[in-house]
Amino acid sequence: MTSTVKPDVSPEWHGEDVMIRDVLDALTQIRDKFARAEAGDDEHIHPRNCVMTLIGVAPSEAHEELARRTTLTIGTQHPAQAIVIREEAPIRGRHLDAWITSEVRRSEVACAWQCEIITLHVHGRAAEHLAELVDPLLVSGVPTYLWWLGTPPFGKKELVDALRVCDGLVVDSARFEEPYNSFRRMAALLKVAHHRLGIADVQWARLRPWRESIAQFFTPVERRGFLSGISEIGVDYAGQGRGNRIAAALITGWIAAALGWKLKRAAAGTGGVVVAHYEAGNRFIEVDFRPVAKDHLASGEVSAVRIGGASQGTTFRLSVQHDPVRRPALSEPAYRSLHHAGGEDDAGMELAERRAEWHRDVLHENLDSLHHTATGDPPGESRPKRPRVLTTERRRPDSTRVLLTMIEIGDGAPLRHVQQMEPEDEPALLLDLLSTGTHDDVYNRSLAAASELVDKF
């Protein structure tokens, strides 16, 4: 049985079986009370700060809690109005239940502001009456973003009508119930949405480390010519089935759209393998998708990207791997076996050695004081001549999330780079998308190219 999510703090107002005008009246009273309390008796009431309205539509209890926590985190950093709408809520026989909670944030360089979260429980599908629900609550003059946490009803007139009051739609294609069909319908929305509407995908933000690693390879001037020499691309992804290829298609669509490739044909084989052929001038580029079994990756998550080709007689190969396969432990006494890093892959060893080097520097800087604290002897007496800091067990749990980039150019020695991926943070990902106003032409072109590729599967 579905239960109702209770606010973390006591709401300043709660109403059952109310109309939206009751919510608006209560909100006005709460704002007036805060404004008068801040102004006091000697000042004029300060204008209310608000940079945007963020509307989160939650299809379940878990999504509602995620929307509340995320909007609260954003609201405590940026003056914003947050509205969380729980569709299909368990409110039998009632039209609307509502809560208003608020937190006051004070800045050292600006006036205090009130972070408000308006929670609405509606009966039935939210899209059927979304415009009527939120339009009276919107703040004029600031953008309005609709964050749909589940699968929006793409292709339905109700959604198109609801989007007319919004400036941006934010979704997460990695969490669609029917990823393949929903992704295609989302791409079609680009053609019917009004000109002000921007579309953003949280999965696109998750792919930023991959896109940056690939782009950085071609950034040096001497490597720009490699862009016209790409002949093959391989993408590994977790899980099987066409619904798990969305992230791989977005990466491919981003490259294809940027370089002006034209899709000629694509075919999906058994076991989730996909082969696509693009044309660029008189060249042909082959793209291969391959599913891999990695239990620690979510279905559809990209595991590796490989790009190869040749330009002006020089071959090149770029490989970006997520959590590369670890090698078995060495049996003979060696540096790596004596200094275990929690995993014997090169990426893990490099991160462990970086931390060990930092600890060595700290130790040497504070050598005298540390020796005095530990032994009671005056600084400098009976001190070990060669203190050591080993890398034993210095690999933290989060250091397993790494990207290992391997670069091979011609006959030169391979170059490698290790970077640690930040833990997934929903508010940070959402802010990354909202900072562009959800109007990202690069994403729009990539989405269109990825949709064309997905249609061929």
N, C-alpha and C positions, 0 to 999 in steps of 0.2 A: 504494500500500500504506500502511495506517495504521501510524504509528510510535508509540512510547511516549514520553510527555513525561517528561524527566528533571528532578528537582528542581534549583532554582537553586543550592542548597547541598547538601553531602553529608548524607544523612539519618542521623539517629542510630540508626535501626533500619530494616531492610528484610527482608522475608520473602516467599518464593515458595511458592505452593501451601500456604497456611497456613489455619488456622481463625480465626474472630473472637476466640476466647479467647486465641490467641497474640498477637494485636494488643493485646488488653486487658492481658495480662501485661507486654508490652514497654512499654506506655504507663504502667503503674503504676510500673515500675522507673525510667523517665525522670523522672517527677514526683517520686518519692522522692529521687532523686539531686540534683535541683535544690533541693528543699526543704531537704535536709540541708546542702548547700553554702551556701545563703543564711543558714541559721540559725547555722552555725559551732558552736563548742564552748560558747559562753556563753549562747545564747539557745534558746528553745523554737522548734519548727518553726512557721512562720507558716501560717495557713489559706490554701488556694489560692483565688485570686480568679477568678471566672468570672461574666460577666453574661448569657451566652447560648451556645447551640450553633447554629452555622450550617452547614447541610449543603448542599453544591452538587452537583447531578447534571449531569454533562457528557456529551453524546452524541458528542463528537468531540475530537480533539487540540487544536484551537483553543479550544474551549469549556473544556477542562480547564486550559489555560494561563491563560485569562481568570479562571477560578474561583480558581486558586491565587494569582494576583497580587492579585485583589480581596480575598480572605479574608485574605491576609497584610497588606494595607494596613489593613483593618479591625481585625485582631487586634493590630497594633502600636499602635493608639490605644485600643482597648477590650479588656480581658481577656475573651477568648472562646475557645471550642474550635471549631476548624474541621475539617470533614470533607468531602473532595472524592471523589466517587464517579464513576468513569469506567465507564459501561455499554457493553456490546458491545466490551470491550477485547480486544486481540489476545493472549489467554492460552490458547492451545489446550490442551485436556486438563487444565487446572488450575482449581481452584475459586476461588481468591482470591490476588492479589498485593497487598502492602501496603508503604507507606513511612510513616515518622514523621519529620518535620522540626520543628525548634523554633528560636525566637529569643528572647533574653532582653531585655526592655525595663525600663529603670529610670526611675523618676519622682523628681522632687525632693521631692515631698510625700507619697509613698506607697511601699509596698514594691514591689520588683521583681516582675514577673510573666513567665511563660513563654508565648509565643505558639506554639501547636502547630497543625500541619496534618497531619491523617491522610489519606493518599491511598490509596484502595482501587480496584483494578481488578477488575471482576467480569465473569463470562462470562454473556452474555444480557442481558435487560432488567432494569434496576435495580429497577423497581417490583415485579417478581415476588417479590423477597425483600428489599425495602428495610427493612421493620420488623425482620426478623431480623438484618440487618447492623448497624443503628445503635442499636437499643434497648440492647444491653449497654454501649455507649460513652457514652450520654447522661449528662449531669450533672443530678442531681435538684435540683429547686427553682428552676431557671432556664428561661426559654422556649427552645423549639427551633424554628428556622425552616428550612424546606426551600426552597432556591433552585434551581429547575429551569431550566437555561440553554437548553434546546431547547424542544421541544413536548411537554408532558406527555401521557401516554395518557389524556386525558379520556374519561370514560364507562366506563372499565375498572374492574372491582372491585378489581384489584390496587392501583390508585392510591388508591382510597378507603380500603382497609385500611392502606396505608402512611401516609396522612395522620392516622391515629388516634394516632400517636406524636408528632405535630407540632402546634405552636401557630399556625403560619402558613405559607402557601404563597406564594412570590414567583416571578412569571413576567415575561416580556417579550413582550407581544402583538405588538410590532412585528417580532419575529423568528420568529413561528410559521411553520411550513412551509405550512400551509393556514390562513391567517388567518381566513377567513370561518367555516369549520366549527369551527375550534379555539376561536374567540372565543365562539361560541354555546354550545359545550360547557363552556367555563370559566364562563360565566354560570349555566349549569344547576347547576354545582357548589355554588352558594350554597344550593340547596334540599336537597342531600343531605349536605353536610358537617356535622360535629359542631359543637356550639354554641361550642366554644373556638377553632375554626379561623378564622383571618383570611386573606383573599386580597388580595394586593397586586400591582400591575402597574407595572413600571419605566416603561412608556410613560405612565402617569398622572403619574409624577414629572417626566417630560420636558415635560408640558403645563402645569406650574406657572406659567411666565412668562405663558402665554396666559390662564390662569384669573385670575391676579392682575391683569393689564392690564384684563380685562373687568370684574372685580369692582370695581376702583378707580374705574371710570367711574360706577358707581351708588352709591359710598360716600357722597358728600355728601348731606346731608339734602334739599337742594333738588332732587336728582335721583332720589330714591327712587321718586317717582311714575312715572318712565319705565319701571320694571319692569313695570307693568301696561299700558304702552302699546306694548310691542314688537309689531311686526307682521310683521317679516321678518328672517331670518338667512341669511347666505350664507357658506359655507366652501369655500375652495379647498384642494386637496390634490394632491400630486405623484403621477403615475402614474394608470393606469386599472385598472378591475377592482374587483369588490366587496371583495376582500381588502385593498385600499388605503384603504378608507373607515373603518377602525376608529378612528383618532385623531379624525377628523371626527365620528364617531358618539359618541365619548366626550365631546367638547366639547358637542355638542348634548344628549346625555343629561344632562350635568351641569346645564345651564341648565333643561331641561325638568323634571327632578326637583326642582330648587330652587324653581321657580315653580308647580309642580303642574299642568303641561300634560298633556293626554291626547292620545295619538297616534290620529288618525282614519284616515289612509291614507298610503301612500308608494309611489312608483313609480320605477323606474330606467329611464332612456332610453339611447339609443345614445351611445357615447363617454364613458361614465362619469358622466353627469349624473343626479342624483337630486333628486326633489322630494317633500317630505313636508309634511303639513298637521297641525297640532296645534290643539287647542281649549282655550281657557281662559275659562270662563264663557260669555259670548255673543260672544267674540272668536275669530278664527281667525289662526293664525300660520303663515306659509309658510317652510319651510327648504329651501335649495337647496345641493346639493353640486356642485362643478365641478372636474374635473381640470385641472391646468396642467402645462406642460412646463418644468421647472427642473432642469437637469442636476446642479446642486450639492446638491439636496435628495434624500434617500433616498425610496424609494417609500413612499407612505403618510404622509409628513411633511406637516403642516399648513403652508400657504403664506400664507393670509390668512383673517380672520374679519371679517364686516361685520354690524352690527346696526342696524336702523333702525325708526322708529315715530314716534308722536306721543302726547302726553299733555297734557290741559287746554289745547289749542290751540297747543302748542309742539312743533315737530318736532325730532327728534334723529337723529344718525347717528354711529355709532362704527365705526372701521376700524382693525384691527390687522394689520400686514403684516410678514412675515418677509423680510428682504433685499429691499426694494422695488426695482422696475425702475429702472435708472440712466438718466439723461437723457444725450443726446449732448453732447459737449464743445462749449462756446461758441467761436465763431470770432473774435468781436470782443474787443478787450482789455477785460477786466473782472476784478473781484475773484476770481471763481471760476476763471477761466482762468489768472490769474497765480499763484494759490495752489492748485495741484492737490492733491487729497486722495486720489488713487488711485481715484476714482470720483466721478461728478458728481451723485449723488443727494443729496437734502437731508440724509438721515441720515448719510451719510459726511462731508459738509461740517460738520455740527454736531459730530460726534466729533472731527474734525481741529481745529476751532476751539477746542474745549475744551482739547485738548492744547497748542495753540499759546499759549493764554492762561496755562496753568500754567507753560509754559517762559518766557514773558515775565516772570511774577512772580519766578521763580527767578533770572532774569538780573538784574532790577533789584535784588533783595536782595543779590546778590553782585557788583555791578557793579565796585566798586573793586578787589576782590581778583582778579577775572577780568582786568581791564585790566592790573594789575600783573604777573600771571603771564604774560600774552601778550606784553607789550612791555618789561618791565623798568623802566618809568618809575614814579616814585612815584605812589601812588593819587591820582586826581583830575586829573593832568596829561595833556594832549593826548588826552582821552577823547572818543570820538564822542558828539555831543549826543543823537542819536536812534538808539540801537541797535535793530535789528529782528530778530524771529524769525519767519520765514515758515512757512506750513503745508505747504510743499513736501514731498511724500513722507512725511508724518507719519501716514498711514493704515496701521496695522499690519494684518497678515493677518487677525487675529482680529476686527478691527473691521467686517468684512463681515457678521458674524453679529449683526444688530440687529433689534429690533422697533420699527417706526414706528407710533405711535398717533395717529390723526387724529380730532378731536372737532368736530362741527358741531351747534350748538344754535340753533334758530330762525334769525334773520337775523344773528346775531353772527359775528364773524370766526372762522375755523377755528383750533382750538387743536391744537398738535402736541407730541408728546413722543417722545424717542428713548431707548431703553435698549439696552445691549449685553448679549447673552446669554452666559452663561458657557459655556466649552467643556464638552462632554459628559464627565463623569467618573463611571465606573461605580461606584466605591466611594461617592462622594457621593450618587448617586441611590439606591443600595441602603440606605445609612444613613438617608436621608430617609424611606424606607418603613418601615424597622425601628424608627425612633424613635416611630412611632405604634403599635407592636405589631402592625402589619398589620391592625388592627381599625379601619377607617376607614368610618364609616357614610355619609359623603358619597360616597366612592368606590363603596360597595356600591349605593347608590341610583342613582348615575350609570351603573354597570355594568348594572344591571337595565333602566334606560331605554334605554341604548345597544343592549342586546341585543334589546329589543323593536323598535327601529328597524331594526336589521340584519336581523331576521327578515322584514321587509316588503320588503327589496330584491328 
